[in-house]
Amino acid sequence: MECRNPTLQSSNSSNQSAEDDDQPATRRIQRLQLHLNPLVVPRENVLELLSCAAKAKLSVNTQQLSDYMRGKHRDIQERIFDYYKSRPDLQTPVEISMDEHRELCMRQLLGLVREAGIRPFGYVADDPAMYFAVAEAVGSVDMSLGIKMGVQYSLWGGSVLNLGTKKHRDKYYEGIDNLEYTGCFAMTELHHGSNVQGLQTVATFDPLTDEFIIDTPNDGAIKWWIGNAAVHGKFATVFAKLMLPTHDTKGVSDMGVHAFIVPIRDLKTHQTLPGIEIHDCGHKVGLNGVDNGALRFRSVRIPRDDLLNRFGDVSRDGKYSSPLPSINKRFAATLGELVGGRVALAYSSVGVLKVASTIAIRYSLLRHQFGPLKQPEVSILDYQSHQHKLMPMLASTYAFHFSTLYLVEKYSEMKKSHDEEVVGDVHALSAGLKAYVTSYTAKSLSICRESCGGHGYAAVNRFGDLLKQYQQKFQGGTLAVTWNYLRESMNSYLSQPNPVTARWESEDHLRDPNFQLDAFRYRTSRLLHSVAVRLRKHSKNLGSFGAWNRCLNHLLTLAESHIESVILARFIQSVQSCPDPSSRAALKLVCDLYALDRIWNDIGTYRNVDYMAPNKAKAIHKLTEYLSFQVRNIAKELVDAFDLPDEVTRAPIGMQSTAEAYSQYTQNVGF
């Protein structure tokens, strides 16, 4: 017997006969009959669904799928894993003190650069895709190590490369690369985080000495939660308002936020320099290998040349110059060069989600509990409720993998071409994916931990550690996708739903990527249209900010919908581009589950506008359950294709520390 979804077989034949009929009139009559008389699914077909799914297991070549997933950077990741596997003294134990963990992380990073010969800094500008591959592997070994490397090379080093000029690269590049010049990225203040233009730290130019004077004017301006500051950092890129003396009554002129290189420790003695106050943020619930600290500056003088002057400079006589005409444009250009941080957050989140889903799924396959009377117990992943938790999450992990990989490719293209259209795409896509993927991962870590029962709280399991680090490092940002980016193709999806296609429920139709993508984009376009009407209405009485705030939840829903459309489009393309037939079939199954699960979760939206009839909504629900069963049958192969070292996953007891580390991940960098 052909093992197709029995719930949908009867409607398949009806739809197919109509599609094959050459007579338009006959076809329309058959469609109308189906529209007026929806098919009823027999109860016994639901039971057949379960047994059929159990038999219809795909044959998956795990090696081929893994090769396609990891692509051309597989070799360098293997080098990293092999190096740390060969050095037991550099492997992070389950129980370790904060001070020991900090020193271990520094030794891990030194070993990577000086012993393994992997120099991440060279990839930051020249090959970003390679850098992110290194970061993913390093973060899998120890998330604290991944953060420490990111602060050193992507943030501190990246600010010198991207915001400075040749004189800065000539002076600092080698020291940053070989870890002689360890550094920090001091943007976040106690009272200001996301609103960087509101930073209060000041850098006042002194024309008599040709220096800038860095000052923290109040407690709220203390640079807070700065990675690498408490113990190891020797320099800091400090973001401060550039103040120039004037001859009017004001005395100074605010030129906006700029970045400055400020030494914070003596290069020989490692003692804190005069005027610098460093406070240790202390023990955290996760990521204790990262030495977070607070920085206060009391009239700290630095040479004028330590202004990172790519977008704004000050001459010896105190004259300001810039290739950009306004403070806002200079500020936008400065932050634009730091977009790599958003790309890294989105990309590395997927790495954490891979670890978490691997641990939870492997545990669920090994753990047996209850079963039919007088028969062996079944694995808990055979229970529908458990599949409902983990299989859509696994599908999302694959979807996010391909979408963030695409983001990295676009970012690499942007760094090479500097094309304005590509820059705009990367800004919009990185903002949306960073917020969406990180938020989803934070929620999923809790689900993974719960799915492991009591084992989910064992320290060796890494769940708790990941979860706490993740919430602090990644969460807090809104989905700031640009308006123009959302407007694309809107008019194509605002026509009235077709009453005939609204009732189509065949499996072939529901698994058609064109139907899935159209459904996603239709929802986005409806949301965009409705929020535009609301914004226009409220702007008359509340002004632009008041209207935006009144519609904020609506706007966030719109942004989420749009990002989901982008993710699905990339997933579909990746499925179609896969050269290996068995891998392509597995990815198609996972992609269908991702798409239909999302549609079902928002089925009310589609029903409210008659985009889908009740019979179609029911068919989507049944097919989603059926696909979950099928994905469960190849779940082991799917997580094995992530090709994570056993030392990383430590299934089935690796979830607590993973979750705790991740919950702090967004705040630990300090920007």
N, C-alpha and C positions, 0 to 999 in steps of 0.2 A: 504493500500500500504506500502511495506517495505521501510523505509526511509533511503536509502543508498545514497552515493554521485552520483547523476544522471549523472554527467559529465563523470564518469568513468565506468558506468554500462555496456556499450556496450563492452568496452575492457575487462572488468572482464569476461564476458561470453566467449570471444574469447580465453583469456589466460587459463581459466579453462578447456575448451574443449580440448585444446592442452595438458594440464598437465594430464588430465584423460585418454588420448588416450594411449592404450598399444602398438601401433605400432610406433617404433622409426622413420621409414621413413615418415609416415604420420605426425607425430609430427614435424619433421624438415621442411616438406613442408609447413605446416600451419604457422610455425614461419617465414619462408622466405616470405610467402605471406604477413604476417603482417609487416615484415620489409620493403617490397617494396611498400605496399599500406597502409599507416597509416590511421587510422579511423578519420573521421571528426566529431567533436562534434557539434550537432545541436544547434542553437542559443537559442531555447526555453528551452534547458536543463539548461542553465545558470540561467534563471529565476526560474526554478524549484529548482535549488540549494538553492536559498535564502529561499523559503517557506519551503522546506524540512528541512533545518537546524533549522528553527524556531520551527518546530514540534519535532525534534529529541533531546529533552532535556533529559540528563541523570538524574537519581535520585541519589542524593549524600547525604550520611549520614555525615553531617558536623562534628559531634562529633567523629565518627569513624575515619574520615580522620585526624582530629586534633590530636587525640590520637596517630595515626601512625606517624604524622609529628613530634610531640614534644617528643615522646618516654618516656624514664624512668626518665627524669629530669623535667617533667611537674610540679611535686609537689613543688619543690623548687622555680620554677618561679612563681607559684601561691602564695606562701608565700611572695615573694617580692612584687608582685603587690598588694596583700591584705594589706601589711604593709603600703605602701605609700598611698594607697587609704584611709586608716584609719587615716592618718596624713595629713590633708589639709595644715598644716603649712609647710610641707616638699614638697609640690607640686610646681613646677616652674611656676610662672605666666608668661603671655605673655609679659608684660612690666616689666622689672627689670633692675636696673643699674648693671654695671660691678662689683662694690664692693659688692653689695647685692647678686649677683649671685654667686660670689666666696664663700662668707660665707655660703650661702644656700647649695652649693655643699658639703662643709665640714661638715655641720650639717646632710645632707642627708647620707653621708658616715658613720659618727659616729652613726647615728640612725640605719643604716643597721647592723653594727657590734655589737654595745653595747645594742641596744634595741630589734631589731628583732632577734638577736642571730645568724646571718648568718656570718660565718667567712671565707671569700673567700681565705685567704692565705693558709689555710690548704689544699685546693684543688689544688693549683698551681702545686705541685709536686706529690701528692698522687692520685688525681683524676682530671686530666686536663679537661675531658669532662664535669664534674660537674662545674668546674670553668668557662668554656666558656658559659655554660647555665646560670650561674649567671650573667656573663658579658652581655649576650644578653638581659636579662630582665632588668638589671640596666640601660643599654644604651637606652632601649626603654622608660624608665621613664624620663631620661634627658641625652642626649648624653654627656654633660659636665661631669655628674656624672660617666658615663661609662669610660670616658677617665681618670678622676681623680683616679678611682679605679684601672684601668689598670696600671697607672704610679706607684701607691703605691705598688701594690701586684705583678703584672706580671713583671714590669721593675725593679724598685728599689728592691723589695723583691726577685724577680726571679734572679736578678744578684747575690745577697747574697747566695741564695740557690744553684745556678748552677755554679757559678764561684768561690765561696769561699769553705772553708773546715769546719770541725766540730767546730773549735774555733769561726768562724764567726756565724754559726747557733746558737751556745750556747749563744753568746753575744747579737745577734740582733733579733732572731726569735720572741720572745714574744712581744717586743716593736713594731716591724713591724705589727704583727698580730692585736694588740689592738689599733693601731694608735697613740701610744706614740712616736714612731720613724717614723714620716712622712718623706718621702724622694723623691729624684729626680733621673733621669737617664741622666747623663751629657755626652753624646757622641757627638752629632752634634756641629760643630763649624761654625763660620760665613763663613769661606772659605772652609769647608769640611763637607760633609754630607755622601753620599753613599760611598765615598772612605775613609773608616775608617783607612786604613793603612797610609793615608797621614795626620792624625791628628798631630797638632803641640804642643799641651799642653805637658809639660814634667814633669816627676817625677824623681828627681835625689836623689840617695841614699847618705846619709851622715853617714859614718861609725863611726864618732866620737860621734854622739848623737843617733845612731840607729834609724834614722828617714828618711822619704822621704820628699823632698821639692817640693811642687807642684807649678808650675809657668806657667803663660800665657805669652809667649814671645812677642806677638804682637797682634794688634787688630783683625786680622784674626783668631786668635786662641781662641777668646772669645767663651765660650759655649753658644749657641744661641737657643732660642725658647724652653727652658727647662720647661716642665710641672711641677707644684708644687714648682717652684723655687721662684717666685715673692713674695709669701705670706706665705705659710704653710710649706714648706720643712725645715727639720732640718738636714738632711744628703743628700749627693749626691754620687752616684757611678760615679766616674770620670774616663774616659778613657784617658790615657796619655802614652807617650813613656817612658818606663823605662830606665833610664840612670844610668850606674854603673861607678864609678871612676876607671881609669886604670893608669898604671905607664908608658905608652908610650907617644908619642908626642900629641896624640889626647886628652888625659886627661879623656875622658869618652867613654863608649861603649853603643851603642843603642841596647837594647834587644827586641825592638818591643813594640807594644801597649799592655798595661795591664790595669786592672781595679782596682781602689782604693776607699776605703770608706773615704769620706772627710766630717767631720762635718761642716755645714755652718751657723748654728744658735745655740745660747746657749739654752740648754734644759730647763732651768728655766725661763730666762728672754725673750727668743725668739729674742734676739738682734743678729745682724750679727756679726760673730766672726772676730777677727783681721786678716787682709790679704785677707778677702773675700769681693768682691764687687758684689752686686746684683742689677741689673737694671730690672725694670718692662717693659715688652713688650707692656703693655697698652691695650687699647680697640681694639677688633678685630671685624670682620664682623660676627662672630659666635663663639660658644664655649667660651663665656665670663665667664663661671663658672670655667674654668681652668686658673690658675694663671701662665701664661708663663713668664719666665724671662731669663735674661742673667747672666752668672757667669764669673767673672774674679778672678784669683788667683795670689797673690803677695807674693811669698816665704812662702806659707802656709805649716807648718810642721805637719806631721801625724806620728804615730808610725809605725814601720816596719810591725807590725802585721795587719795593715789595708790594706795591699796588699791582694787582693783576689787571693789566691795562688794555686788554683786547678791545673793550667797548667804551673805555673812557680813561683819559690820562690827565695828569697834572704836570705842567712844566716847572722848571726850576724857579721861575718867578711867580708861580702860583696860578697860572692861567689854565683853565680847564678846556679840554678838547675831546671831541668824540665823533666817530663816523655816523652816529645816530642822532637825530635832532631833538629828542625829548627824553625826560626821565622815564616815562612809561615804555618807550621803545627800547631804551637801554636795559631796563629791568626785564622786559620780555625776552630780549636777546640773551641776557645772562642766564635766566632760568631755562631758556630753551636749550642751552648747551648742557644742562643737567638732566635732560630727559632720559638719558641712559639709566638713571636711578630708577625711574618708573618702569622702564623695560626690564631691568634686573629684578625688581620686586615681583612683577607678573610672572616672569620666566622661572624664578626660583621657587615661587609658590607651587608651581606645577610639580617641581621636584619633591617638595614636601608632601603633596597630595599623593604622589606615586608611592612614597614610603609608607604613608598611613594606610592607603588602600591595600597595598601588598600585605602588610602585617594583618589587617583585619580580615582580609579574604582568606589568607593562608590559615589563619586561626579558625575561621568558620568552616573551612574544609576539613580540618583535623578534629574539631570538637564535635562529638556525637552526643545526641540527647533524644530520648524517647523514640517512638516509631510505631509501626503496626504491631498488633498483638502477637506475641510469640515469634517475632521476627527481630533481626538485628536493629540496633538503633541507627538513626540516620544522622548525617551531618547537619549542623544547624543552618548551613547555607541551602539545604533543601527545603527549608520552611519559607513560604511565600513572604512572610513579614520580614525575614532577614534579607531576602533578595530585594524586596522593595527598598530597603535601606542602602544596600551596597551596590547593586548592579547599575542603577542610574548614576551613582557616584563614579563607578569605574568607567562608564561611558563618558561622563563629563571629564574625567581625567584625560582620556584619549582626545576628546574634543579640545580641551585647553592646551594639550601638548602641541597639536598642530597649529592652533591659532597663535600661541605665543612664539612658536618657531617662525611663523610668518612675520610676526612683529619684529623679531630679531633680524630677519632678512631685510625688512623694510628699513630698520634702523641702520643696518650696515650700508644699505644703498644711500641713505640720507647722509651718512658721514662721508661718503665718497663723492656724491654728486652735488650736495647742498642745493638740490632742486627745491624751489619753494613749495611746489605742490606735494612733493614727497615729505617735506618737513611738516606741512599741515596734516597730512595723513598720519604720520608717526605721532605727532602731538595728540591728536584726537584718539587714535587707536590705543596708545599707551595709557592715556588717562582712563579710558573706559575699561580696558582689560585689567589694568592694575587694580582698580577698585572692585570690579566684579569678581575676578578670579581669587583675589585675596580674601574677600568676604566669604565666598563660597567655601574656600579651603578651611577657614577658621571654624565655620559651622560643621563641616564634614569631619574635622578632627574629633569633635565631641561625639559625633555619631559613631566613628570608628572605635573610639575608646569604649563607648557603651556596648558596642557589638562584641567586644572581647570579654564582657562580663567583669568579674573580679580581676582577671588578668590584665584588663585595660588600665588598672591603677598601679600595676607593678612598675617600679622605677625603670627596670631594664627595658620596658616596652616602649619608652620614648614618647608616648601619647601626651601625657601631662606636660612634659617639658616642651614639646613642640607647640602645644595649644597655647600655653601662657606666653611663650615668646612670640607666637604668631599674632595674638590679639594686640600685643603692645607694639609690634613692629609694623604690621600691615594695616590694621583697621583705622578708621577715622577719616579717610578721604571720600569725597563724593564722586559720583560718576560724571566727571566734567567733560563729556564729549561735546565737541563744538557743534553749534547749531547748523552750520552749513553742511557738515558731515552727515547729520541726521536727515537733512532735507532731500538727500539723493533718492531719486526714483519714487518720491512720494506720490505723485499724481497717478502713477501706474497702478496703484493699489487702493485707490479710493472709490472705485466704481462699486455699484451695488453688487452684493454676492449673487452668484448664479444659483437659482433655486434647484437646478438639476444636479450640478456638481456638488452642491451642499449635501446631497444625500448619497453620493458615491461612497461605498464602504468596502470595496474589494481590497484584498491584501496588496495586490500589485499597485493599486492607486495610492494607498496609504504609505507604501514604502517607496513611492516615486520621489526622488529628491526634488523634483520641480514642485510637486504639491507641498512638500515640507517647507521648502524655502519660501514659496509664495505665502504660506500660512504665517510664517514668522514675519515676513515683510508687511503683510496686510495688517497684522496687529500693530507693528511699529508705526505704520502710516496713519492708522486710525487714532493712535495715541498722540501722534504729532499734530494731527488736525485738531483734536479736541483741546489739547493744551494750548495751542496757538489762539484758539477762540477765547479760552479762559484768561490768558495773559493779556490779550487785547482789552477784554472787558474790565479786568481789575486795574490795569495800568491807568485808566482814566481817573480813578479815585485814590489809588494807593501809590501811584508812581511806579517806576520800573522795579526798584528793589522790593517794595511791598508786594507787588504782583508776583514777582519771582518767589518770594517767601511763601505767599499764600498757595502757590501751585507747586511747591517744592516736592512733595511726595509724588505728585503726578509727573513731574519732570524726571524724578529718579526712576519711576516705573518705565517711562519712555526710554531713558538711557539704557536701562537693563535690557529692555526689549531689543533695542538696536544692537547692543553688543552681542546678544544671543544670536541675532541674525548674522552678524559678521562671523561669529564662531562656527555656526552651522555651515555657512558658505565655504569657509576654509576646510572644514572637516570633509565636506562632500568632495571638494577638489582633491584633497589628499587621498581619499578613498579611490577616486577615479585614476589617480596618478600612480597608484601602487602597482609595481610590475609583477609581483608574485600572486598567482590566482588564489591560493589558499589564504594568504594574508589579506588580499583584497576582499574576499568573502567574509572573513572575520571582521574586518574594519567596517564593511557595509552593514553587518548585523549590529555592531556597536553604534554606528552612526544613526541607524534607524531608531534604536532604543533612545538615544540622546534626543533626537528630534521629537518623537512621539510622546516621550515622557514630559518634555517641556510643553508641548501642545496640550496634553491632558491636564497638567498642573494649572493651566490658565484656560481651561475649557469654557469657563463662564463667560470670558470675553468673547469668544467665538460664538457661543450660543446667543448672547445678548443682541448680536447684530445679524443673526441668522446666517453666519458664515458656514456653520455646520448644523445639520439637522440632528435630532436626538439619536436616530439610528446610527449616524456616522460617529457621533461622540461615543456611543456605546461600543462601536467597533474599534475605535482608537484605544479605548480602555482595555478591551480584551486582547487586542494585538500587543499592547504594551506589556501586559502580563506574560503573554506567550514569548515575546522577545527576551524578557527578563529570565525566563526559564532557559532559553537557548544560550544566553550570555553566561548564565551560571554554569552551563555544561563546559564552557571553554574558559572559565574564570582563571583557572590555574595557569593555562597557557598565556592568557592576556597579561597577568601580573608578572609571569616569568619573563615575558618579552621586555619588561622594563630593565631587566638584566642588572638588578641591584645586588651588590655583594651581600652575603649572609650576615656579615658584621654590621651592615647598615640596618637591615630589617629585623634581625633577631626574632623572627616569628616563632611562637605566638606571643612572646612577652617582650615587646619593644615599644608599646604604645604610650605609656604614661610620659616618659621623658620626651618623646617626639612632640606630643601635644603641648607640654609645658614650654618647651623651647620655642615652639612656633607662636605661642600666644604673645610673646614679647617682640616678635620679629619686626614689626613696623616701626616701633619707637626706638629701637636700639641703635640705629645708625645715627640719629640725632639731627634730622633735617625734615 
